[in-house]
Amino acid sequence: MLVASLLAFRFGPAILFAVVLAAPVTDPWLAPALGEARLEETTIPGDRRIRADLYRPPAPRQAMLLVHGLSPAGRRQPDLARLAQLLARRDTLVMVPHFEGLAAFQLSGQEVDEIGAGIARLTRLAGPGIPVVVAGFSFGAGPALVAAAAAPGVRRVASFGGYADLRHVVAFVTTGTHGFGARRYAQKFEEYNRWKLLALLAGLIDDADDRERLIEIAAGKLVNPLGDTAAQEAELGVDGRAVMAIVLNRREDAVPALLANLGPRTRDAMDRLSPLPAAAALGGRLLLVHGQGDDSIPFTESLRLAEAAGARARTVILRGFHHTGPAPTWSALLDRVADGGRLVGLVDDLLTVR
């Protein structure tokens, strides 16, 4: 831990960022040295006013919007708040909005507009001449990339554990299979993620009654995956049954037909929330970080985004990380050290926007 702290002091923001991601246990050593940034609350105007935390340094050199993933804590998720504090101490004006849908494990398609409004608000707060960066995490990274591609002046976009196409995520969560190019992978996956997927897809369907029933089923299964929801499932209409069929499926070859059975609104929303077409339209650099052992969104999704973005993309695949952070095993320690080294150059790219 002392070595990590000394490295952080010597090499500045890039290694600090790497230490935060790779070794949260360094907090007791790093926090006293870094101190606290000034924290304010603000709102993002729009159809639904969005609360946001603003971490303001005395003289910002750049501004960064952080988009959280599926987390009940949202903007106050501890790792995200720690990262925002750290970035603010390195002369970055940081805004962390709270997206109610993502906090409720749901997507609606409105996230792209909400993030776009957040980018516009941060750009105004930062003022002329301050470059703007957008960084999205997990399921928040998809709509963040789409919004950033449509926002003028965004100089860097970063995706941490994000996806390229929601259809690929559906296939992976339900069957454990994924691929890129000629390579196909089959890996162990987390069964519990089926119910997160159900909650996520529920918000995308058109039928209001089915939407509420699916949200109720997902909430029950997230508390008790073995709970009996047969009576609720029997009341579902066409849209709801189509979503349940996907969530319960385990056959790779059945996925395309099951996706085709979804209602038009659901398919359209999945298209809008999938950033693969937007990757080529980004105005600046695209920085991609993904854990090789990710059991929620496969690392091949970041490879797919990098291919679409071409020479403007920079990609780091972390061997010692799963979806939410470092793998909790001693055998992954060496991988974590190597991962920290891989992060340094990429994070330096993120934090030195000119």
Secondary structure as GFF3:
##gff-version 3
##sequence-region A 1 354
A	DSSP	alpha_helix	2	11	.	.	.	ID=ss1
A	DSSP	alpha_helix	13	22	.	.	.	ID=ss2
A	DSSP	three_ten_helix	24	26	.	.	.	ID=ss3
A	DSSP	alpha_helix	27	34	.	.	.	ID=ss4
A	DSSP	beta_strand	38	44	.	.	.	ID=ss5
A	DSSP	beta_strand	50	56	.	.	.	ID=ss6
A	DSSP	beta_strand	62	67	.	.	.	ID=ss7
A	DSSP	three_ten_helix	74	76	.	.	.	ID=ss8
A	DSSP	alpha_helix	78	89	.	.	.	ID=ss9
A	DSSP	beta_strand	92	97	.	.	.	ID=ss10
A	DSSP	alpha_helix	100	103	.	.	.	ID=ss11
A	DSSP	alpha_helix	111	126	.	.	.	ID=ss12
A	DSSP	beta_strand	132	137	.	.	.	ID=ss13
A	DSSP	three_ten_helix	138	140	.	.	.	ID=ss14
A	DSSP	alpha_helix	141	150	.	.	.	ID=ss15
A	DSSP	beta_strand	154	160	.	.	.	ID=ss16
A	DSSP	alpha_helix	166	175	.	.	.	ID=ss17
A	DSSP	beta_strand	177	180	.	.	.	ID=ss18
A	DSSP	beta_strand	183	186	.	.	.	ID=ss19
A	DSSP	alpha_helix	193	202	.	.	.	ID=ss20
A	DSSP	alpha_helix	208	223	.	.	.	ID=ss21
A	DSSP	alpha_helix	230	234	.	.	.	ID=ss22
A	DSSP	alpha_helix	238	248	.	.	.	ID=ss23
A	DSSP	three_ten_helix	252	254	.	.	.	ID=ss24
A	DSSP	alpha_helix	255	260	.	.	.	ID=ss25
A	DSSP	alpha_helix	264	273	.	.	.	ID=ss26
A	DSSP	alpha_helix	276	279	.	.	.	ID=ss27
A	DSSP	beta_strand	285	291	.	.	.	ID=ss28
A	DSSP	alpha_helix	300	309	.	.	.	ID=ss29
A	DSSP	three_ten_helix	310	312	.	.	.	ID=ss30
A	DSSP	beta_strand	313	318	.	.	.	ID=ss31
A	DSSP	three_ten_helix	330	332	.	.	.	ID=ss32
A	DSSP	alpha_helix	333	351	.	.	.	ID=ss33
###
